Amino acid sequence: MLEGNFHVITDHKLIYAFKRKSDQMSLRQIHQLFFILEFITDVRHVSDAENIVANALSRVDTIMPTNLDMQEIPETQASDDELQITETIYINVFEA
């Protein structure tokens, strides 16, 4: 069971859905909102231009190359010292 306070920062119209009257929504929409409200204690609207994190995640192709060499990935991982340390810790903790 999830516990704690969850904060949602969105540029989506979810915030407007909370303000609508139930007679303007379908039964499915009402159930979905009640489910969301079980977990969320704070919903804030941030305009698209100000929502830097969402903009970065939705435009990941502009910050990360899309022409990845799939052969190079495991080779790079095998030679990465930091990743090897993490793997060793994982093995010692979870497989011991």
Backbone torsions as a table, in degrees:
resi	resn	phi	psi	omega
1	MET	NA	135.0	178.4
2	LEU	-82.5	137.2	176.9
3	GLU	-133.2	157.1	177.4
4	GLY	116.0	-178.5	179.8
5	ASN	-98.8	130.0	177.9
6	PHE	-112.4	131.9	-180.0
7	HIS	-114.3	132.0	179.7
8	VAL	-115.0	125.7	173.9
9	ILE	-114.2	119.1	-171.8
10	THR	-139.0	151.7	170.5
11	ASP	-107.2	8.1	-179.5
12	HIS	-85.6	165.7	-178.0
13	LYS	-83.5	18.2	176.7
14	LEU	-57.2	-38.8	-178.7
15	ILE	-62.0	-33.0	178.5
16	TYR	-73.5	-27.3	178.9
17	ALA	-64.1	-34.2	179.1
18	PHE	-68.5	-23.0	-178.1
19	LYS	-90.5	-11.4	-178.4
20	ARG	-75.3	152.0	175.4
21	LYS	-78.2	148.1	-176.6
22	SER	-63.6	-26.2	179.1
23	ASP	-74.8	-6.9	177.0
24	GLN	-97.2	0.7	-177.2
25	MET	-121.0	155.6	174.7
26	SER	-76.5	163.8	178.3
27	LEU	-60.2	-37.5	178.7
28	ARG	-62.5	-45.5	179.6
29	GLN	-62.5	-38.8	179.2
30	ILE	-63.1	-46.1	178.7
31	HIS	-62.3	-40.3	179.1
32	GLN	-64.0	-42.4	178.8
33	LEU	-65.6	-41.0	177.8
34	PHE	-63.2	-37.8	177.9
35	PHE	-64.2	-46.5	178.8
36	ILE	-60.7	-41.1	-177.6
37	LEU	-66.9	-19.5	176.5
38	GLU	-64.8	-26.8	-174.7
39	PHE	-109.2	-28.0	-172.5
40	ILE	-95.2	131.9	176.0
41	THR	-111.3	-12.4	-176.2
42	ASP	-151.0	122.3	177.0
43	VAL	-122.6	126.3	-180.0
44	ARG	-126.4	138.5	177.4
45	HIS	-92.4	129.5	175.0
46	VAL	-125.5	128.6	-178.5
47	SER	-61.8	155.4	-177.4
48	ASP	-55.1	-41.0	-177.8
49	ALA	-66.6	-29.1	-177.8
50	GLU	-93.0	-11.3	-176.1
51	ASN	-87.9	77.6	-172.5
52	ILE	-62.1	-43.5	-177.6
53	VAL	-64.4	-48.0	179.6
54	ALA	-62.1	-39.8	178.7
55	ASN	-63.5	-41.4	179.3
56	ALA	-65.5	-42.8	-178.9
57	LEU	-69.0	-34.5	-179.6
58	SER	-79.2	-13.0	179.2
59	ARG	-120.7	40.1	-175.8
60	VAL	-59.6	-28.0	179.7
61	ASP	-66.3	-19.2	178.5
62	THR	-85.5	-19.6	180.0
63	ILE	-108.2	-9.0	-179.1
64	MET	-133.1	134.5	-179.4
65	PRO	-64.2	139.9	179.8
66	THR	-94.3	-9.1	-179.7
67	ASN	-97.6	63.9	-179.5
68	LEU	-77.5	138.5	175.4
69	ASP	-89.6	108.2	-174.5
70	MET	-65.6	-22.2	176.0
71	GLN	-76.9	-32.6	-176.1
72	GLU	-74.0	-28.8	-176.6
73	ILE	-59.9	-55.7	-179.6
74	PRO	-65.3	-31.5	178.0
75	GLU	-65.5	-42.9	179.1
76	THR	-67.4	-40.0	178.5
77	GLN	-63.9	-39.2	-178.8
78	ALA	-66.0	-27.7	-177.6
79	SER	-102.2	4.1	-178.8
80	ASP	-84.9	116.1	-176.8
81	ASP	-62.1	-43.2	-178.6
82	GLU	-63.4	-40.3	179.1
83	LEU	-67.7	-36.0	178.3
84	GLN	-65.5	-39.1	177.4
85	ILE	-64.1	-44.3	178.7
86	THR	-61.1	-42.5	179.6
87	GLU	-64.8	-39.6	178.6
88	THR	-64.1	-43.3	178.1
89	ILE	-62.5	-43.7	179.3
90	TYR	-58.7	-46.5	-179.0
91	ILE	-63.0	-43.9	-178.7
92	ASN	-66.3	-34.8	-176.4
93	VAL	-84.1	-47.9	-170.5
94	PHE	-94.5	-18.3	-178.7
95	GLU	-110.3	4.2	-179.6
96	ALA	-84.8	NA	NA
